[in-house]
Amino acid sequence: MEFIILACIVIGFVVLAMYLKRPNTEIQQQLEQQLELQIEQKDARISQLEKEGIEKDTTLSNVNKQLDIASAKTETFEQLKIEKAKLEEGLKRLEIERNNLKGETISLQKAEEGRQLESNKNIAAAVTLQQSLEKEKARLNDERVKEKEDFLEKMKHKWSEHEKDVENHIQQICRNNIITYISQEDFPHPRNKPDNSIEIMDQLVVFDAKSPANDDLTNFPKYIKLQTESLKKYAKHDNVKNDLFLVIPSNTLDVIDQFHYNIGDYNVYIITKDALEPIILSLKKIEEYEFADKLSPEDRDNVCRIIGKFAHTTKRRIQIDEFFAREFLDTLSKAGTQLPRDILENVIKFENAEKLNPPMEKRNKQILTKDLKEQVDKLENEMQLREIPKIETKIDFDS
C-alpha cells in the first residue's frame, strides 16, 4: 500500500514539472530545487519506509515465530489440560479411595476398640477367676491343714486314751471268757507294776500299754526297744510268764519294723489292741491241759503255731486296714480337689443321705465260728458269681 502511494506522488511531481516548465529559469531552478528537495525527502521517506518495512518484516517474522511458539505452547497447554484432566480424575479416584480407606480405618478403629474392650473384660474376668482360684486353693489348703491338724489331734487323743482303752478292752475279754484280770494295784509284787496282767495257769501274763509322747514318731521305735529291755523288772519274778507283751496304738505300726525281741531270759512281743483277744484266747487254750509239762512236743508246736498264726494274721490285717485307710483318705482328698464344684456338691448331698449300720456287738452274745464260716462261704459264692479272683495265701499251717 505504501508503494502505491509513493508511485502516485512521483507521477504527480512529473506532471507538475511539465506544467511548470517555463522559460523563467529562476522559477525553474527554484522549482527544481524544491523538486529535488521533495525528491530527497521522498527518497528519505522511501528509505525510512523500506527500513520500517524491513523492521516490520522482522517483526512479522518474530511474530510468526512467536505464533509458532504460541501454537506449540498451545499444543503443550492442550496436552497439559488433558494431563490435568487425567490428574484430576486420578485425584478424584484417590480421594474416593482415601475416603474409603478412611471409612475402613474408622471401622477398624471401632472394631479394635471393641476388641480391646472385650479383651479388657476377658482380662478382668481372668483376673477375677484367678483370684477366685487362689482363694479356693487357699481354702482347700486350709482345709487340708485343718484335716491334718484334726488327724494329729485325734491321734494324740487316741494315744492319751490308749492305756485306759487297752485296760478296758482286756477287762472286757477277761469277763467274756472267765479269765482272771490283775489290775495295776493288785499286782502281787511291789514297786514296779505293769499296766495290765492276766492269770493263766497260776502265771501272770503282762500287757503293758505304750504310746508316743507326741506326734513325732521318729523316736518311737527306739523308745519301744528301750521299753523291751526295761521289762526285765517284771520277768525276774517266778510267777510272771517270760512272754511279755507291749500294746501300741494301731496307727503307729507303720514306723515299727520289729515286732519280736528275744532278750535272753524273756521274750517281748509288740502287738496292738486288735491282737489282744486272739492272743489271750490262745493263752487260755493252755488251761485245757491239766499240767503244762505234760504237753507233748507236737502239742507244744501246735499251740505255738496257732499263736503265731493269730499274731501274723492280726498284724497283717492291721497293715492292710492301715493301707486301705490311707488310700481311701487320699481318694477322698482328690475327690475334694479334682471333682467339679457342682458334682462335688451333689456327692456331698448323697454322702449325707447315706448311713452304714454295721452289726452291733451285744454283751453275753457269743460270736460263733460256724456263723462266721457261713458268711465267708456266702461271700466266696458272690465272688465266684462276679468273677472276682481270690487271694491265695502262700503260708501253710498244719492242722
C-alpha positions as CSV (number, residue, x, y, z in Angstrom):
1,M,0.0,0.0,0.0
2,E,2.8,2.4,0.8
3,F,4.5,1.7,-2.6
4,I,1.3,2.7,-4.4
5,I,1.1,6.0,-2.6
6,L,4.8,6.6,-3.3
7,A,4.2,6.0,-7.1
8,C,1.3,8.4,-7.2
9,I,3.4,11.1,-5.6
10,V,6.2,10.6,-8.2
11,I,3.7,10.8,-11.0
12,G,2.2,14.0,-9.5
13,F,5.6,15.6,-9.3
14,V,6.4,14.7,-13.0
15,V,3.1,16.3,-14.2
16,L,3.7,19.3,-12.1
17,A,7.3,19.6,-13.6
18,M,5.9,19.5,-17.2
19,Y,3.3,22.1,-16.4
20,L,5.6,24.4,-14.8
21,K,8.3,24.1,-17.4
22,R,8.7,27.8,-18.5
23,P,11.5,29.9,-19.8
24,N,11.8,31.5,-16.4
25,T,15.0,29.9,-15.3
26,E,14.9,31.2,-11.7
27,I,11.5,29.9,-11.2
28,Q,12.6,26.7,-12.9
29,Q,15.6,26.4,-10.7
30,Q,13.5,27.1,-7.6
31,L,11.1,24.5,-8.7
32,E,13.9,22.1,-9.5
33,Q,15.4,22.7,-6.1
34,Q,12.1,22.3,-4.5
35,L,11.5,19.2,-6.5
36,E,14.9,17.8,-5.7
37,L,14.3,18.7,-2.1
38,Q,11.0,16.9,-2.2
39,I,12.6,14.0,-4.1
40,E,15.3,13.8,-1.4
41,Q,12.6,13.9,1.2
42,K,10.7,11.3,-0.6
43,D,13.8,9.2,-1.0
44,A,14.5,9.6,2.6
45,R,10.9,8.8,3.3
46,I,11.1,5.8,1.0
47,S,14.3,4.7,2.7
48,Q,12.7,5.1,6.0
49,L,9.6,3.2,4.8
50,E,11.9,0.5,3.5
51,K,13.6,0.4,6.8
52,E,10.2,0.3,8.5
53,G,9.2,-2.5,6.1
54,I,12.3,-4.4,6.9
55,E,11.6,-3.8,10.6
56,K,8.0,-4.9,10.1
57,D,9.2,-8.0,8.2
58,T,11.5,-8.7,11.0
59,T,8.7,-8.0,13.5
60,L,6.3,-10.2,11.4
61,S,8.9,-12.9,11.3
62,N,9.3,-12.6,15.0
63,V,5.5,-12.6,15.4
64,N,5.3,-15.7,13.2
65,K,7.9,-17.3,15.4
66,Q,6.1,-16.2,18.5
67,L,2.9,-17.5,16.9
68,D,4.7,-20.8,16.2
69,I,5.9,-20.8,19.8
70,A,2.5,-19.9,20.9
71,S,1.0,-22.6,18.8
72,A,3.5,-25.1,20.2
73,K,2.7,-23.8,23.7
74,T,-1.0,-24.1,22.9
75,E,-0.5,-27.7,21.9
76,T,1.6,-28.2,25.1
77,F,-1.2,-26.4,27.0
78,E,-3.8,-28.7,25.5
79,Q,-1.6,-31.7,26.5
80,L,-1.3,-30.2,29.9
81,K,-5.0,-29.7,30.1
82,I,-5.5,-33.3,29.1
83,E,-2.9,-34.4,31.7
84,K,-4.5,-32.1,34.2
85,A,-7.9,-33.7,33.5
86,K,-6.3,-37.1,33.9
87,L,-4.6,-36.0,37.1
88,E,-7.9,-34.5,38.4
89,E,-9.6,-37.8,37.5
90,G,-6.9,-39.7,39.3
91,L,-7.1,-37.3,42.2
92,K,-10.8,-37.9,42.4
93,R,-10.2,-41.7,42.4
94,L,-7.5,-41.2,45.1
95,E,-9.9,-39.1,47.0
96,I,-12.6,-41.8,46.8
97,E,-10.0,-44.4,47.8
98,R,-8.8,-42.2,50.6
99,N,-12.4,-41.7,51.8
100,N,-13.0,-45.5,51.6
101,L,-9.7,-46.2,53.4
102,K,-10.7,-43.6,56.0
103,G,-14.0,-45.3,56.4
104,E,-12.3,-48.7,56.7
105,T,-9.8,-47.2,59.2
106,I,-12.7,-45.8,61.3
107,S,-14.4,-49.2,61.1
108,L,-11.2,-51.0,62.1
109,Q,-10.6,-48.5,64.9
110,K,-14.1,-49.1,66.2
111,A,-13.6,-52.9,65.8
112,E,-10.2,-52.6,67.6
113,E,-11.8,-50.5,70.4
114,G,-14.5,-53.3,70.7
115,R,-11.8,-56.0,70.8
116,Q,-9.8,-54.0,73.3
117,L,-12.9,-53.6,75.4
118,E,-13.7,-57.3,75.1
119,S,-10.1,-58.1,75.9
120,N,-10.2,-55.9,78.9
121,K,-13.3,-57.6,80.0
122,N,-11.7,-61.1,79.5
123,I,-8.6,-60.0,81.3
124,A,-10.8,-58.7,84.2
125,A,-12.7,-62.0,84.2
126,A,-9.5,-64.0,84.1
127,V,-8.1,-61.9,87.0
128,T,-11.3,-62.5,88.9
129,L,-11.2,-66.2,88.1
130,Q,-7.5,-66.4,89.1
131,Q,-8.3,-64.6,92.4
132,S,-11.2,-67.0,92.9
133,L,-9.0,-70.0,92.2
134,E,-6.3,-68.6,94.5
135,K,-9.0,-68.2,97.3
136,E,-10.3,-71.7,96.6
137,K,-6.7,-73.0,96.6
138,A,-6.1,-71.3,99.9
139,R,-9.4,-72.6,101.3
140,L,-8.6,-76.1,100.2
141,N,-5.1,-75.8,101.6
142,D,-6.5,-74.5,104.9
143,E,-8.9,-77.4,104.9
144,R,-6.1,-79.9,104.3
145,V,-4.1,-78.2,107.1
146,K,-7.2,-78.4,109.3
147,E,-7.7,-82.0,108.4
148,K,-4.1,-82.8,109.2
149,E,-4.4,-80.9,112.4
150,D,-7.6,-82.7,113.3
151,F,-6.0,-86.1,112.3
152,L,-3.0,-85.3,114.6
153,E,-5.3,-84.2,117.3
154,K,-7.3,-87.4,117.0
155,M,-4.1,-89.4,117.1
156,K,-2.9,-87.6,120.2
157,H,-6.3,-88.1,121.8
158,K,-6.2,-91.7,120.9
159,W,-2.7,-92.1,122.3
160,S,-3.7,-90.3,125.5
161,E,-6.6,-92.6,126.0
162,H,-4.6,-95.6,124.9
163,E,-3.7,-97.0,128.3
164,K,-7.3,-96.7,129.6
165,D,-8.7,-98.2,126.3
166,V,-6.3,-101.2,126.5
167,E,-7.3,-101.7,130.1
168,N,-11.0,-101.7,129.4
169,H,-10.6,-104.0,126.4
170,I,-8.6,-106.6,128.4
171,Q,-11.1,-106.4,131.2
172,Q,-13.9,-107.0,128.7
173,I,-12.1,-110.0,127.2
174,C,-11.5,-111.5,130.7
175,R,-15.2,-111.0,131.6
176,N,-16.4,-112.6,128.4
177,N,-14.0,-115.6,128.7
178,I,-13.8,-116.1,132.5
179,I,-10.2,-115.1,132.9
180,T,-8.7,-113.5,136.0
181,Y,-7.7,-109.9,135.4
182,I,-5.0,-108.4,137.6
183,S,-5.1,-104.6,137.8
184,Q,-2.0,-102.5,138.4
185,E,-3.0,-102.1,142.1
186,D,-3.5,-105.8,142.5
187,F,-0.2,-106.9,141.0
188,P,1.4,-109.0,143.7
189,H,4.9,-107.6,143.5
190,P,5.8,-104.2,145.0
191,R,7.4,-101.2,143.4
192,N,7.3,-101.9,139.6
193,K,3.8,-102.7,138.5
194,P,2.6,-103.2,134.8
195,D,-0.5,-101.6,133.4
196,N,-2.4,-104.9,133.0
197,S,-1.8,-108.6,133.6
198,I,-3.9,-111.7,133.5
199,E,-3.6,-115.0,135.3
200,I,-3.2,-118.2,133.2
201,M,-2.2,-121.5,134.9
202,D,-1.0,-119.6,138.0
203,Q,1.2,-117.4,135.9
204,L,0.9,-113.7,135.3
205,V,0.9,-112.6,131.7
206,V,1.9,-108.9,131.4
207,F,0.3,-106.5,128.9
208,D,1.9,-103.1,129.2
209,A,0.4,-100.2,127.1
210,K,2.8,-97.9,125.4
211,S,2.1,-94.8,123.2
212,P,4.2,-92.0,121.7
213,A,4.8,-88.9,123.7
214,N,4.0,-86.5,120.8
215,D,3.2,-86.5,117.1
216,D,6.8,-87.1,116.2
217,L,7.1,-90.9,115.6
218,T,10.7,-91.0,114.5
219,N,12.0,-91.9,118.0
220,F,9.1,-94.2,118.8
221,P,10.9,-97.4,117.6
222,K,13.9,-96.6,119.8
223,Y,11.6,-95.9,122.7
224,I,9.9,-99.3,122.3
225,K,13.3,-101.1,122.1
226,L,14.3,-99.4,125.4
227,Q,11.0,-100.5,127.0
228,T,11.6,-104.1,126.0
229,E,14.8,-104.1,128.0
230,S,13.1,-102.5,131.0
231,L,10.5,-105.3,131.2
232,K,13.2,-107.4,133.0
233,K,11.8,-105.9,136.2
234,Y,8.6,-108.0,135.6
235,A,10.2,-111.1,134.1
236,K,12.5,-111.6,137.0
237,H,9.6,-112.8,139.1
238,D,9.0,-116.6,139.1
239,N,5.2,-116.3,138.7
240,V,5.5,-113.9,135.7
241,K,5.4,-115.6,132.3
242,N,8.5,-115.0,130.3
243,D,6.4,-114.0,127.3
244,L,5.6,-110.3,127.8
245,F,3.5,-108.0,125.6
246,L,3.8,-104.3,124.7
247,V,0.5,-103.0,123.4
248,I,0.9,-100.0,121.0
249,P,-1.7,-97.9,119.1
250,S,-2.5,-99.3,115.7
251,N,-1.8,-96.0,113.9
252,T,1.9,-96.3,114.9
253,L,2.5,-99.7,113.1
254,D,4.0,-98.1,110.0
255,V,7.0,-96.9,111.9
256,I,7.7,-100.2,113.8
257,D,10.0,-102.6,111.9
258,Q,10.5,-105.2,114.6
259,F,7.6,-107.0,116.5
260,H,9.6,-109.6,118.5
261,Y,12.6,-109.2,120.8
262,N,14.4,-112.1,122.3
263,I,16.1,-110.6,125.4
264,G,17.5,-113.9,126.6
265,D,15.6,-114.7,129.8
266,Y,12.3,-113.5,128.3
267,N,10.6,-112.6,125.0
268,V,8.8,-109.4,124.2
269,Y,6.0,-109.2,121.6
270,I,4.9,-105.8,120.1
271,I,1.1,-106.1,119.4
272,T,-1.9,-103.8,119.0
273,K,-5.3,-103.7,120.8
274,D,-6.8,-105.7,118.0
275,A,-4.5,-108.6,118.7
276,L,-5.3,-108.8,122.4
277,E,-8.3,-111.1,122.1
278,P,-6.8,-113.8,119.9
279,I,-3.6,-113.9,121.9
280,I,-5.4,-114.1,125.3
281,L,-7.7,-116.8,124.0
282,S,-4.7,-118.7,122.6
283,L,-3.1,-118.5,126.1
284,K,-6.3,-119.6,127.8
285,K,-6.3,-122.6,125.5
286,I,-3.4,-124.0,127.5
287,E,-5.6,-124.3,130.6
288,E,-7.4,-127.2,128.9
289,Y,-4.3,-129.2,129.8
290,E,-4.0,-130.1,133.5
291,F,-0.2,-129.6,133.6
292,A,1.8,-127.7,131.0
293,D,4.7,-130.0,131.5
294,K,2.6,-132.9,130.2
295,L,2.2,-131.4,126.8
296,S,3.9,-133.4,124.0
297,P,6.4,-131.6,121.7
298,E,3.8,-131.9,119.0
299,D,1.1,-130.2,121.2
300,R,3.6,-127.5,122.1
301,D,4.3,-126.9,118.4
302,N,0.6,-126.8,117.7
303,V,0.0,-124.2,120.4
304,C,2.9,-122.1,119.2
305,R,1.8,-122.5,115.6
306,I,-1.8,-121.3,116.4
307,I,-0.5,-118.3,118.5
308,G,1.9,-117.4,115.7
309,K,-0.8,-117.6,113.1
310,F,-3.0,-115.4,115.3
311,A,-0.3,-112.9,115.7
312,H,0.7,-112.9,112.0
313,T,-2.9,-112.7,110.8
314,T,-3.7,-109.9,113.2
315,K,-0.7,-107.8,112.2
316,R,-1.3,-108.5,108.5
317,R,-4.9,-107.4,108.9
318,I,-3.8,-104.2,110.7
319,Q,-1.3,-103.5,107.9
320,I,-4.0,-104.0,105.2
321,D,-6.5,-101.9,107.1
322,E,-4.0,-99.1,107.5
323,F,-3.0,-99.3,103.8
324,F,-6.6,-99.0,102.6
325,A,-7.4,-96.3,105.2
326,R,-4.6,-94.2,103.6
327,E,-5.8,-95.0,100.1
328,F,-9.4,-94.1,101.0
329,L,-8.2,-90.8,102.6
330,D,-6.1,-90.0,99.5
331,T,-9.1,-90.7,97.2
332,L,-11.4,-88.5,99.4
333,S,-8.8,-85.7,99.3
334,K,-8.5,-86.0,95.5
335,A,-12.3,-86.0,95.2
336,G,-12.4,-82.8,97.1
337,T,-9.9,-81.1,94.9
338,Q,-10.3,-82.6,91.4
339,L,-14.1,-83.1,91.1
340,P,-16.1,-80.2,89.5
341,R,-17.8,-78.0,92.1
342,D,-21.4,-78.9,91.1
343,I,-20.6,-82.7,91.1
344,L,-18.8,-82.4,94.4
345,E,-21.8,-80.7,96.0
346,N,-24.1,-83.5,94.7
347,V,-21.7,-86.1,96.0
348,I,-21.8,-84.4,99.5
349,K,-25.6,-84.5,99.4
350,F,-25.6,-88.2,98.6
351,E,-23.0,-88.8,101.2
352,N,-25.0,-87.1,103.9
353,A,-28.0,-89.1,102.9
354,E,-26.2,-92.4,103.3
355,K,-25.8,-94.3,106.6
356,L,-24.0,-97.5,107.4
357,N,-25.2,-99.8,110.2
358,P,-22.5,-102.4,110.9
359,P,-23.6,-105.3,113.2
360,M,-23.6,-104.2,116.9
361,E,-21.7,-106.3,119.5
362,K,-24.0,-107.3,122.3
363,R,-22.9,-108.3,125.8
364,N,-23.0,-112.1,126.5
365,K,-23.8,-112.8,122.9
366,Q,-21.3,-115.3,121.6
367,I,-19.9,-114.9,118.1
368,L,-20.0,-118.4,116.7
369,T,-17.3,-119.6,114.4
370,K,-19.9,-121.5,112.4
371,D,-21.8,-118.4,111.7
372,L,-18.7,-116.6,110.6
373,K,-17.8,-119.5,108.3
374,E,-21.2,-119.4,106.7
375,Q,-20.9,-115.7,106.0
376,V,-17.4,-116.3,104.5
377,D,-18.9,-119.1,102.3
378,K,-21.6,-116.7,101.1
379,L,-19.0,-114.1,100.3
380,E,-17.0,-116.6,98.3
381,N,-20.0,-117.6,96.3
382,E,-20.7,-113.9,95.5
383,M,-17.0,-113.5,94.4
384,Q,-17.4,-116.6,92.1
385,L,-20.6,-115.2,90.5
386,R,-18.9,-111.8,89.9
387,E,-15.7,-113.5,88.8
388,I,-13.6,-111.8,91.4
389,P,-10.3,-113.7,91.9
390,K,-9.4,-114.9,95.4
391,I,-6.1,-114.1,97.1
392,E,-4.2,-117.3,97.5
393,T,-2.1,-117.5,100.7
394,K,1.3,-118.9,100.5
395,I,1.6,-119.7,104.2
396,D,0.6,-123.2,105.1
397,F,-0.2,-124.1,108.7
398,D,-0.7,-127.8,109.6
399,S,-3.9,-128.6,111.4
